[in-house]
Amino acid sequence: MYEMVKDPVCHMQVASTSFATEYEGCYYAFCSAQCRERFMATPHLYIGFPGNPAPAQEGKKVIKRRHLLLSAPLDAMQAEQVKLALLEMMGVDEVSIEGDKIEIQYDLIQATAEQIADRLASIGTDLGGDWMDRLKLAFINNLEEIEISSLQVDGRMRYPLTNGNALD
């Protein structure tokens, strides 16, 4: 008989060998590959740091909002299909679609950007045509905008050097 342990992501009781993973010398078990993926993407959201509990351990949410811009608007039926499919995901709290704009609000503890990107690709396949590429491109462009924004300081761009310093 296997020892039962708590999944650090969803808190379900699982066998200690279920989707077992070692992280920083400790062993963790998960109810599913999805929980393991969420943990591995941001482990300290679930286990914290020495002396500091994780947001998940304190019952907190870590809300992320993504704004996607499509190359063409979805029609009403497509928009509803995209919205319902995203809302089926664990951790996705809100989805609004207006024309060529999609806004997704989700809990980083329960969903990763990669899982949302995969769901968008799957939805795009269901929509047919070139929607898979359009939805993936909108998500990729959003990630690039976030990266570019993080390089800006006082309206100027900072260019990272290989030694960790930055030039203005």
N, C-alpha and C positions, 0 to 999 in steps of 0.2 A: 504494500500500500504506500502511495506517495504522500509526502507531507503536503498539507494545504497551506498556501500563502496568499497574501493579498496582492492583486495586480495594482501597481502604483499609479496607474492611469485611471482606470474605472472603478477600482476598489473591490472588484469581484474576488471571491475566493477561488483559487485555481490550484491545480497540482503544481508542485515545485518544478516539474519538468516541462510544463506547458509553455511553448514558445520561449524557452529559457535563454537568457542573455546575460553575459558578464559585462559589467561596466565599472571601471575603476576598482577592480578587485572584489566587487560585490555581485551576487547573483540575484537576478530578478526573473519573475515568471509573469506571463501575460495571458489574457483570455483569448487573444487573437493577434494576427500579424499586424492589424491596424493599430492596436494599442502599443505593440512593440515599436512600430514605426514612429508613432507620436512621441514615445519616450526617447528613442534614439535621436530624434530631430532636436529635442530640447530637454535633456534629462533633468536639468536643475529646476525646471518648472515643477517637477514631480517630487524630487528628493531634496531640493534645497542645497545649501552649502553648510559645512560644519558650523554649528551655532546659529544658523539662520534657516528657519523652516521655509519650505517651498510654498508658493501661492496655492498649489493644489492641496497641500497638507493643511492649510489654513482655510480651505473652502472658498477661496477667492477665484474669480475669473480673470483672465488676461485677454481683454477685448482688442481685436484688430479689425480695422475697417479698410477694405480695398475698393478702390474706384477704378473700374475698367472702362476703356473707351474702345468701342467696336468700329471697324472700318465701314460698317453699314448697320442700320437699325434692324432689330428683330421685329417681325410682325407680332400682333397680339397673341396668336396661338403659340408661336415659338417662344415668346417672352414668358408665357405662363408655363410652358414645358421646362424651360431653363430654371425658372424660379422654383417650381415644385421639386425638381431633381436636386437642386442645391439645398433646399430646406430639409430634404430627407437625410442629409448628412448630419452625423452627430457633431454638435458644437456650432453649427451654423444657426444663428439667431434671427437674422434679417436678410432679406434680399429685395432690392428694389431695382426695377428696370424701367427706364424711360428713354425711348428711342434707341440711341446708340450708346447709352450709358448703363452700366451695371454696377451696383454698389452691394458689397457683401460684407456683413458683420459676423464675425465668428470668434469663438473662444480659442486662443492658442493652446490651451491645455487640452482641448478636445479635438482639434483639427489642425493639420499642418497646411502650409501653402502648397506643398507637393500633392497632398490629397485633393485639395480644391482644384488644382491644375489638372490632375488626372480625371476628376469628375467632369470638368468643363470639356476635356477632350472626348470623353465618353458621350456627353450630351451632344456635342458637335457631330459625332458619328451618327447618332440617332436622328439629328435634324437633316443630315444629308448635305449634298452640295459641298461647298467649301467651308461650312460652318465649323468643322473641327479646327481647321487652320486659323479661321478668324478668332475663335474663342481662345485658342492657345496663344496667338499673337497678342491679343488684348492683355492677357495675363502676363506674358513676358514683358511687354512694354511697361506695364505697371511696375514690375520688379525693377526694371531699368531706371524708371523715374525715381523710385525710392533710393536706389543706389546713387544716382546722380545728386539727389537732394542731400544725401548724407555727406557728400564731398564739398558742399557749399558752406562757406563761412563768411558772414557779413556781406553777402551778395557776390563774393568772389569764389572762384573754384580753387580747391586745394588739390594738388597733385601728389599722391603718395610716392615716396622714394622706396627703394628696396630695403633700406635700413630701418624703416618704420617711421621716419620723419616725414614731414610734408613741406612742400614749397607752396607759397602763395602765388 
